[in-house]
Amino acid sequence: MFRFTIRDVLWLTVVVALAVAILVNNNRHRKQVATMQEQAEQLRREGKDWEHRAKALRNDLMRGTNQNTDVEFIPDGIRYTPKAKTTR
């Protein structure tokens, strides 16, 4: 039969504790990476929206028209919103 000393049990406890700590840390890291990827995708979508707005405003300003944007006066300034494109 096997005989274990207290030292053997302590070493086994340390090894198991390290393994559990590594697994928990990896799971937490994966969740953080997934959250950061979702936030990056949301920022990309917002950036494309703002780019679209800026292009519409620039085109209106270059032409001197209000063809592509709706202008709204709000307490903090002016809000330019691109008009929805209509298909004819």
Secondary structure, DSSP 8 states (H G I E B T S, - for coil): -----HHHHHHHHHHHHHHHHHHHHHHHHHHHHHHHHHHHHHHHHHHHHHHHHHHHHHHHHHHT--SSEEEEEETTEEEEEE------
